[in-house]
Amino acid sequence: MSETATTHRHWLLVIEGDVEPYLIGPLDEHEVLPRAREHRAEDPSAEDGLYYLTLDANGDLAVCAFSGEELEG
């Protein structure tokens, strides 16, 4: 296993209606994008913000946005 797979934790951050945040996870790294796609399919108006959140072994937090192409794929 790679260091990333064993030392990083991953979540899907959902900002419901771009107002109310909640987390789904922790998830395995490969589970985050499929969960985001699943959520987007259930939110056809695309009102919810979807973000990828990672916490590394040093306690550093990173939040990244998904592109429209990633969510449609």
KOLGU-4560 file (N, C-alpha, C; in nm, 3 decimals, padded with zeros to 5 digits):
<recs>
<n_xx: 00.083 n_yy: -00.120 n_zz: 00.000 ca_xx: 00.000 ca_yy: 00.000 ca_zz: 00.000 c_xx: 00.087 c_yy: 00.125 c_zz: 00.000 mol: A seq: 1 type: MET>
<n_xx: 00.041 n_yy: 00.226 n_zz: -00.066 ca_xx: 00.116 ca_yy: 00.350 ca_zz: -00.069 c_xx: 00.098 c_yy: 00.427 c_zz: 00.061 mol: A seq: 2 type: SER>
<n_xx: 00.190 n_yy: 00.520 n_zz: 00.085 ca_xx: 00.180 ca_yy: 00.603 ca_zz: 00.205 c_xx: 00.049 c_yy: 00.679 c_zz: 00.207 mol: A seq: 3 type: GLU>
<n_xx: 00.004 n_yy: 00.730 n_zz: 00.092 ca_xx: -00.121 ca_yy: 00.806 ca_zz: 00.084 c_xx: -00.238 c_yy: 00.721 c_zz: 00.130 mol: A seq: 4 type: THR>
<n_xx: -00.242 n_yy: 00.597 n_zz: 00.087 ca_xx: -00.355 ca_yy: 00.511 ca_zz: 00.120 c_xx: -00.359 c_yy: 00.479 c_zz: 00.268 mol: A seq: 5 type: ALA>
<n_xx: -00.245 n_yy: 00.478 n_zz: 00.336 ca_xx: -00.244 ca_yy: 00.437 ca_zz: 00.476 c_xx: -00.243 c_yy: 00.553 c_zz: 00.573 mol: A seq: 6 type: THR>
<n_xx: -00.203 n_yy: 00.672 n_zz: 00.531 ca_xx: -00.187 ca_yy: 00.781 ca_zz: 00.626 c_xx: -00.282 c_yy: 00.898 c_zz: 00.603 mol: A seq: 7 type: THR>
<n_xx: -00.350 n_yy: 00.901 n_zz: 00.492 ca_xx: -00.442 ca_yy: 01.011 ca_zz: 00.463 c_xx: -00.585 c_yy: 00.965 c_zz: 00.485 mol: A seq: 8 type: HIS>
<n_xx: -00.669 n_yy: 01.057 n_zz: 00.529 ca_xx: -00.811 ca_yy: 01.028 ca_zz: 00.544 c_xx: -00.887 c_yy: 01.119 c_zz: 00.449 mol: A seq: 9 type: ARG>
<n_xx: -00.998 n_yy: 01.068 n_zz: 00.394 ca_xx: -01.071 ca_yy: 01.138 ca_zz: 00.289 c_xx: -01.220 c_yy: 01.144 c_zz: 00.322 mol: A seq: 10 type: HIS>
<n_xx: -01.282 n_yy: 01.254 n_zz: 00.286 ca_xx: -01.426 ca_yy: 01.274 ca_zz: 00.304 c_xx: -01.484 c_yy: 01.344 c_zz: 00.182 mol: A seq: 11 type: TRP>
<n_xx: -01.613 n_yy: 01.330 n_zz: 00.165 ca_xx: -01.689 ca_yy: 01.413 ca_zz: 00.072 c_xx: -01.754 c_yy: 01.520 c_zz: 00.158 mol: A seq: 12 type: LEU>
<n_xx: -01.723 n_yy: 01.646 n_zz: 00.129 ca_xx: -01.783 ca_yy: 01.759 ca_zz: 00.199 c_xx: -01.898 c_yy: 01.809 c_zz: 00.112 mol: A seq: 13 type: LEU>
<n_xx: -02.018 n_yy: 01.805 n_zz: 00.168 ca_xx: -02.137 ca_yy: 01.853 ca_zz: 00.097 c_xx: -02.183 c_yy: 01.981 c_zz: 00.165 mol: A seq: 14 type: VAL>
<n_xx: -02.202 n_yy: 02.085 n_zz: 00.087 ca_xx: -02.259 ca_yy: 02.210 ca_zz: 00.138 c_xx: -02.400 c_yy: 02.217 c_zz: 00.080 mol: A seq: 15 type: ILE>
<n_xx: -02.495 n_yy: 02.168 n_zz: 00.158 ca_xx: -02.633 ca_yy: 02.156 ca_zz: 00.113 c_xx: -02.691 c_yy: 02.294 c_zz: 00.084 mol: A seq: 16 type: GLU>
<n_xx: -02.737 n_yy: 02.313 n_zz: -00.040 ca_xx: -02.791 ca_yy: 02.443 ca_zz: -00.081 c_xx: -02.686 c_yy: 02.552 c_zz: -00.073 mol: A seq: 17 type: GLY>
<n_xx: -02.559 n_yy: 02.514 n_zz: -00.074 ca_xx: -02.446 ca_yy: 02.605 ca_zz: -00.055 c_xx: -02.458 c_yy: 02.684 c_zz: 00.075 mol: A seq: 18 type: ASP>
<n_xx: -02.525 n_yy: 02.622 n_zz: 00.177 ca_xx: -02.543 ca_yy: 02.687 ca_zz: 00.307 c_xx: -02.504 c_yy: 02.596 c_zz: 00.423 mol: A seq: 19 type: VAL>
<n_xx: -02.553 n_yy: 02.474 n_zz: 00.424 ca_xx: -02.540 ca_yy: 02.383 ca_zz: 00.539 c_xx: -02.438 c_yy: 02.273 c_zz: 00.510 mol: A seq: 20 type: GLU>
<n_xx: -02.321 n_yy: 02.275 n_zz: 00.579 ca_xx: -02.218 ca_yy: 02.175 ca_zz: 00.551 c_xx: -02.238 c_yy: 02.045 c_zz: 00.628 mol: A seq: 21 type: PRO>
<n_xx: -02.201 n_yy: 01.934 n_zz: 00.565 ca_xx: -02.189 ca_yy: 01.806 ca_zz: 00.635 c_xx: -02.090 c_yy: 01.718 c_zz: 00.561 mol: A seq: 22 type: TYR>
<n_xx: -02.035 n_yy: 01.621 n_zz: 00.634 ca_xx: -01.933 ca_yy: 01.532 ca_zz: 00.579 c_xx: -01.990 c_yy: 01.392 c_zz: 00.559 mol: A seq: 23 type: LEU>
<n_xx: -01.942 n_yy: 01.327 n_zz: 00.454 ca_xx: -01.969 ca_yy: 01.185 ca_zz: 00.430 c_xx: -01.833 c_yy: 01.117 c_zz: 00.437 mol: A seq: 24 type: ILE>
<n_xx: -01.817 n_yy: 01.026 n_zz: 00.530 ca_xx: -01.691 ca_yy: 00.956 ca_zz: 00.545 c_xx: -01.651 c_yy: 00.943 c_zz: 00.689 mol: A seq: 25 type: GLY>
<n_xx: -01.528 n_yy: 00.903 n_zz: 00.712 ca_xx: -01.420 ca_yy: 00.893 ca_zz: 00.616 c_xx: -01.442 c_yy: 00.782 c_zz: 00.514 mol: A seq: 26 type: PRO>
<n_xx: -01.382 n_yy: 00.803 n_zz: 00.397 ca_xx: -01.394 ca_yy: 00.711 ca_zz: 00.285 c_xx: -01.255 c_yy: 00.673 c_zz: 00.236 mol: A seq: 27 type: LEU>
<n_xx: -01.245 n_yy: 00.561 n_zz: 00.167 ca_xx: -01.123 ca_yy: 00.530 ca_zz: 00.095 c_xx: -01.110 c_yy: 00.631 c_zz: -00.017 mol: A seq: 28 type: ASP>
<n_xx: -00.987 n_yy: 00.663 n_zz: -00.055 ca_xx: -00.963 ca_yy: 00.765 ca_zz: -00.158 c_xx: -01.043 c_yy: 00.738 c_zz: -00.285 mol: A seq: 29 type: GLU>
<n_xx: -01.049 n_yy: 00.613 n_zz: -00.328 ca_xx: -01.119 ca_yy: 00.579 ca_zz: -00.453 c_xx: -01.270 c_yy: 00.586 c_zz: -00.441 mol: A seq: 30 type: HIS>
<n_xx: -01.325 n_yy: 00.604 n_zz: -00.321 ca_xx: -01.470 ca_yy: 00.611 ca_zz: -00.301 c_xx: -01.526 c_yy: 00.753 c_zz: -00.310 mol: A seq: 31 type: GLU>
<n_xx: -01.441 n_yy: 00.853 n_zz: -00.298 ca_xx: -01.490 ca_yy: 00.991 ca_zz: -00.286 c_xx: -01.560 c_yy: 01.037 c_zz: -00.414 mol: A seq: 32 type: VAL>
<n_xx: -01.497 n_yy: 01.023 n_zz: -00.529 ca_xx: -01.558 ca_yy: 01.069 ca_zz: -00.655 c_xx: -01.687 c_yy: 00.995 c_zz: -00.687 mol: A seq: 33 type: LEU>
<n_xx: -01.694 n_yy: 00.863 n_zz: -00.675 ca_xx: -01.822 ca_yy: 00.796 ca_zz: -00.700 c_xx: -01.934 c_yy: 00.843 c_zz: -00.606 mol: A seq: 34 type: PRO>
<n_xx: -01.901 n_yy: 00.870 n_zz: -00.481 ca_xx: -02.003 ca_yy: 00.921 ca_zz: -00.388 c_xx: -02.048 c_yy: 01.061 c_zz: -00.429 mol: A seq: 35 type: ARG>
<n_xx: -01.954 n_yy: 01.143 n_zz: -00.477 ca_xx: -01.990 ca_yy: 01.277 ca_zz: -00.525 c_xx: -02.080 c_yy: 01.267 c_zz: -00.647 mol: A seq: 36 type: ALA>
<n_xx: -02.048 n_yy: 01.177 n_zz: -00.738 ca_xx: -02.133 ca_yy: 01.158 ca_zz: -00.857 c_xx: -02.272 c_yy: 01.109 c_zz: -00.818 mol: A seq: 37 type: ARG>
<n_xx: -02.278 n_yy: 01.019 n_zz: -00.722 ca_xx: -02.407 ca_yy: 00.968 ca_zz: -00.674 c_xx: -02.490 c_yy: 01.082 c_zz: -00.614 mol: A seq: 38 type: GLU>
<n_xx: -02.424 n_yy: 01.165 n_zz: -00.533 ca_xx: -02.495 ca_yy: 01.278 ca_zz: -00.473 c_xx: -02.545 c_yy: 01.375 c_zz: -00.581 mol: A seq: 39 type: HIS>
<n_xx: -02.460 n_yy: 01.405 n_zz: -00.679 ca_xx: -02.500 ca_yy: 01.498 ca_zz: -00.785 c_xx: -02.619 c_yy: 01.442 c_zz: -00.863 mol: A seq: 40 type: ARG>
<n_xx: -02.622 n_yy: 01.312 n_zz: -00.886 ca_xx: -02.734 ca_yy: 01.250 ca_zz: -00.958 c_xx: -02.864 c_yy: 01.266 c_zz: -00.881 mol: A seq: 41 type: ALA>
<n_xx: -02.855 n_yy: 01.271 n_zz: -00.747 ca_xx: -02.974 ca_yy: 01.289 ca_zz: -00.663 c_xx: -03.006 c_yy: 01.437 c_zz: -00.642 mol: A seq: 42 type: GLU>
<n_xx: -02.924 n_yy: 01.526 n_zz: -00.694 ca_xx: -02.940 ca_yy: 01.671 ca_zz: -00.680 c_xx: -02.937 c_yy: 01.735 c_zz: -00.819 mol: A seq: 43 type: ASP>
<n_xx: -03.038 n_yy: 01.708 n_zz: -00.902 ca_xx: -03.034 ca_yy: 01.755 ca_zz: -01.042 c_xx: -03.025 c_yy: 01.907 c_zz: -01.056 mol: A seq: 44 type: PRO>
<n_xx: -03.068 n_yy: 01.982 n_zz: -00.957 ca_xx: -03.057 ca_yy: 02.127 ca_zz: -00.965 c_xx: -02.914 c_yy: 02.173 c_zz: -00.937 mol: A seq: 45 type: SER>
<n_xx: -02.830 n_yy: 02.082 n_zz: -00.890 ca_xx: -02.689 ca_yy: 02.112 ca_zz: -00.858 c_xx: -02.676 c_yy: 02.227 c_zz: -00.760 mol: A seq: 46 type: ALA>
<n_xx: -02.769 n_yy: 02.234 n_zz: -00.665 ca_xx: -02.764 ca_yy: 02.341 ca_zz: -00.564 c_xx: -02.663 c_yy: 02.312 c_zz: -00.454 mol: A seq: 47 type: GLU>
<n_xx: -02.625 n_yy: 02.186 n_zz: -00.436 ca_xx: -02.532 ca_yy: 02.151 ca_zz: -00.330 c_xx: -02.388 c_yy: 02.162 c_zz: -00.379 mol: A seq: 48 type: ASP>
<n_xx: -02.304 n_yy: 02.226 n_zz: -00.300 ca_xx: -02.161 ca_yy: 02.231 ca_zz: -00.330 c_xx: -02.097 c_yy: 02.100 c_zz: -00.287 mol: A seq: 49 type: GLY>
<n_xx: -02.010 n_yy: 02.045 n_zz: -00.369 ca_xx: -01.942 ca_yy: 01.919 ca_zz: -00.341 c_xx: -01.791 c_yy: 01.940 c_zz: -00.345 mol: A seq: 50 type: LEU>
<n_xx: -01.725 n_yy: 01.895 n_zz: -00.240 ca_xx: -01.582 ca_yy: 01.917 ca_zz: -00.227 c_xx: -01.515 c_yy: 01.791 c_zz: -00.173 mol: A seq: 51 type: TYR>
<n_xx: -01.388 n_yy: 01.776 n_zz: -00.207 ca_xx: -01.305 ca_yy: 01.663 ca_zz: -00.164 c_xx: -01.218 c_yy: 01.713 c_zz: -00.050 mol: A seq: 52 type: TYR>
<n_xx: -01.228 n_yy: 01.649 n_zz: 00.066 ca_xx: -01.152 ca_yy: 01.690 ca_zz: 00.183 c_xx: -01.053 c_yy: 01.580 c_zz: 00.219 mol: A seq: 53 type: LEU>
<n_xx: -00.927 n_yy: 01.617 n_zz: 00.241 ca_xx: -00.823 ca_yy: 01.521 ca_zz: 00.278 c_xx: -00.748 c_yy: 01.572 c_zz: 00.400 mol: A seq: 54 type: THR>
<n_xx: -00.726 n_yy: 01.482 n_zz: 00.496 ca_xx: -00.645 ca_yy: 01.510 ca_zz: 00.614 c_xx: -00.523 c_yy: 01.419 c_zz: 00.607 mol: A seq: 55 type: LEU>
<n_xx: -00.404 n_yy: 01.479 n_zz: 00.604 ca_xx: -00.284 ca_yy: 01.395 ca_zz: 00.592 c_xx: -00.230 c_yy: 01.360 c_zz: 00.731 mol: A seq: 56 type: ASP>
<n_xx: -00.125 n_yy: 01.279 n_zz: 00.733 ca_xx: -00.068 ca_yy: 01.228 ca_zz: 00.858 c_xx: -00.011 c_yy: 01.340 c_zz: 00.945 mol: A seq: 57 type: ALA>
<n_xx: 00.022 n_yy: 01.455 n_zz: 00.887 ca_xx: 00.074 ca_yy: 01.569 ca_zz: 00.963 c_xx: -00.037 c_yy: 01.657 c_zz: 01.020 mol: A seq: 58 type: ASN>
<n_xx: -00.162 n_yy: 01.624 n_zz: 00.989 ca_xx: -00.275 ca_yy: 01.703 ca_zz: 01.035 c_xx: -00.309 c_yy: 01.818 c_zz: 00.942 mol: A seq: 59 type: GLY>
<n_xx: -00.248 n_yy: 01.820 n_zz: 00.824 ca_xx: -00.279 ca_yy: 01.925 ca_zz: 00.726 c_xx: -00.407 c_yy: 01.890 c_zz: 00.652 mol: A seq: 60 type: ASP>
<n_xx: -00.495 n_yy: 01.986 n_zz: 00.642 ca_xx: -00.624 ca_yy: 01.967 ca_zz: 00.578 c_xx: -00.624 c_yy: 02.034 c_zz: 00.442 mol: A seq: 61 type: LEU>
<n_xx: -00.676 n_yy: 01.964 n_zz: 00.341 ca_xx: -00.688 ca_yy: 02.020 ca_zz: 00.207 c_xx: -00.832 c_yy: 02.001 c_zz: 00.160 mol: A seq: 62 type: ALA>
<n_xx: -00.888 n_yy: 02.105 n_zz: 00.102 ca_xx: -01.022 ca_yy: 02.100 ca_zz: 00.045 c_xx: -01.011 c_yy: 02.138 c_zz: -00.102 mol: A seq: 63 type: VAL>
<n_xx: -01.062 n_yy: 02.051 n_zz: -00.189 ca_xx: -01.055 ca_yy: 02.074 ca_zz: -00.333 c_xx: -01.194 c_yy: 02.063 c_zz: -00.394 mol: A seq: 64 type: CYS>
<n_xx: -01.217 n_yy: 02.139 n_zz: -00.499 ca_xx: -01.345 ca_yy: 02.134 ca_zz: -00.571 c_xx: -01.338 c_yy: 02.030 c_zz: -00.681 mol: A seq: 65 type: ALA>
<n_xx: -01.452 n_yy: 01.974 n_zz: -00.715 ca_xx: -01.464 ca_yy: 01.884 ca_zz: -00.830 c_xx: -01.495 c_yy: 01.968 c_zz: -00.953 mol: A seq: 66 type: PHE>
<n_xx: -01.443 n_yy: 01.927 n_zz: -01.068 ca_xx: -01.482 ca_yy: 01.993 ca_zz: -01.192 c_xx: -01.616 c_yy: 01.935 c_zz: -01.238 mol: A seq: 67 type: SER>
<n_xx: -01.686 n_yy: 02.008 n_zz: -01.321 ca_xx: -01.811 ca_yy: 01.958 ca_zz: -01.376 c_xx: -01.790 c_yy: 01.828 c_zz: -01.453 mol: A seq: 68 type: GLY>
<n_xx: -01.679 n_yy: 01.819 n_zz: -01.525 ca_xx: -01.647 ca_yy: 01.697 ca_zz: -01.601 c_xx: -01.631 c_yy: 01.577 c_zz: -01.510 mol: A seq: 69 type: GLU>
<n_xx: -01.565 n_yy: 01.596 n_zz: -01.395 ca_xx: -01.547 ca_yy: 01.485 ca_zz: -01.301 c_xx: -01.681 c_yy: 01.432 c_zz: -01.253 mol: A seq: 70 type: GLU>
<n_xx: -01.772 n_yy: 01.524 n_zz: -01.221 ca_xx: -01.901 ca_yy: 01.483 ca_zz: -01.166 c_xx: -01.992 c_yy: 01.422 c_zz: -01.271 mol: A seq: 71 type: LEU>
<n_xx: -01.972 n_yy: 01.457 n_zz: -01.397 ca_xx: -02.054 ca_yy: 01.401 ca_zz: -01.504 c_xx: -02.005 c_yy: 01.264 c_zz: -01.550 mol: A seq: 72 type: GLU>
<n_xx: -01.875 n_yy: 01.239 n_zz: -01.532 ca_xx: -01.810 ca_yy: 01.118 ca_zz: -01.580 c_xx: -01.869 c_yy: 00.995 c_zz: -01.529 mol: A seq: 73 type: GLY>
</recs>
